[in-house]
Amino acid sequence: MSERIALFPLGTVLFPQGLLPLRIFEARYIDMVRRCMRENSGFGVVLINEGAETGPVGALADVGTYARIVDFGQLPDGLLSIVARGERRFRLVGGDLQKDGLHLGDVEWLEDEPSRLAESEYAALRATLLRVLADLDEDYPVGAARPEDALWVAGNLAQLLPAPADFRQRVLEVDDVRARLDLLESVLAGRD
């Protein structure tokens, strides 16, 4: 059974547990943010396969991430600034475009099984992530570290990895969190 959500098509990928800062300036997304704040709801972030963020979108990726707004404010230039945290993955099974240009998507939720990592598992990945988070500090306010949580490690590491959007989308589409960690480990080791 599918559920209908507002979509925010972007040229980047958001992962569950990851943070994504956004500048909001189009009326359709300002309205969407207001609705999300008022209803305590979220929206779907989905990669644009054809088109542009500010123009017509031709095609969207099949898998995206549902996000909630965790911080907001106004930038010096007057634009709205938000930080969205990825919560859960979804598969896009349909959708349409509203008159105001906002995309709506019919989604089926993809479940990620919680997985606790043993102390020796993915030790290098976890150490790398913790170092990066310490360096970023307040620029990436992730909250309390959970290096034993496979979903937390995979989501934040994938979010921060400087990689092309198509590779990041490939990681997002992997259904098993340990397989995602294996893929990230092979990239960081230079094997992919």
Secondary structure, DSSP 4 states (H G I P E B T S, - for coil): --EEEEEEEESS---BT-EEEEEE-SHHHHHHHHHHHHHT--EEEEEEEEE-SSS-EEEE-SEEEEEEEEEEEE-TTS-EEEEEEEEEEEEEEEEEE-TTS-EEEEEEEE-----BPPTTTTHHHHHHHHHHHHHHGGGS---S--TTBHHHHHHHHHHHS---HHHHHHHHH-SSHHHHHHHHHHHHTT--
